[in-house]
Amino acid sequence: MPTFSQGSFFRSISEHSLTTLNSLWSSAQSSLPKNIFNFSVKYINNTLPTKTNLKRWGLSSSSDCSFCLTQESLLHIISGCKVYLQQGRYTWRHDSILMFIATTLRSLQHAKIFADIPGFLSTSIITGHDLRPDLLLSLSNKSLYILELTVGYESNLRGNAERKKQKYRKLVQQLKNDYEKVNFVNLSISALVIYDKSTTEFIDMMKMLKFDKRTTNYTIKKITNIAIRTSYYIFCRRNKEWTDPELMTL
């Protein structure tokens, strides 16, 4: 399990993030309730009461996760516990963000939305069951947008983006037989919402769909808000049973 510190957080920002969105991130963070804002500050400084920190501070005899007995670091809680993954904790955060994006795009006329979440037609209708992208947007002009959302470690932003691009490369080529234009949109963000540089693809999509800059900025801030809130909830539920909450909506 990689270590995490304030330095590595800001290094991830400088090396991988789309810096033009930093002001929107700051605006979204400052509008959070005090308890969640404080969580985000302690997250950045790695001063949250993980078992690793509690042992280092002399407040716990063990640094093991209660579910998998791996060292309970911040990254382990937020994105790395295999048991949490199996329980659907990280999927819940992912799908809460995806629900907001899909609902936003639903306002488009002459477009059909497919999304791998409840309440939407399955993306497998178009792609089959071998690969199911998170969201497909089919336009009346025979254009198709494939959107893949990834939420992971701050230090893995670039790797996640490249992995998804390679995963769907063949599918993009196959779908070009049925559509005049196929656009792959990679939205790779971190648990505390550093946006990978590939987020320009999402912003370009919003422009092509005629969303104005104000609406695009609002969308980015909402994604940020939901991601931080869901990461906060995941952290608060550490070492506790998961009760399958409804997707978070704001």
Protein Blocks (a to p, Z undefined) as FASTA:
>chain_A
ZZddfklmmmmmmmmmcfklmmmmmmmmmmpcfklmmmmmmmmnopaccfklmmmnopaf
bfcdfklopacdfklmmmmcmklmmnommmmmmmmmmmmmmmmmmmpghiacdddbehia
cfklmnojmbccfbdcddfkopacddddddddfklmmmmmmmmmmmmmmmmmmmmmmpmb
dcdddddddfkopacfklmmmmmmmmmnopafklmmmmmmmmmmmmmmmmmmmmmmgoia
cehiadddZZ
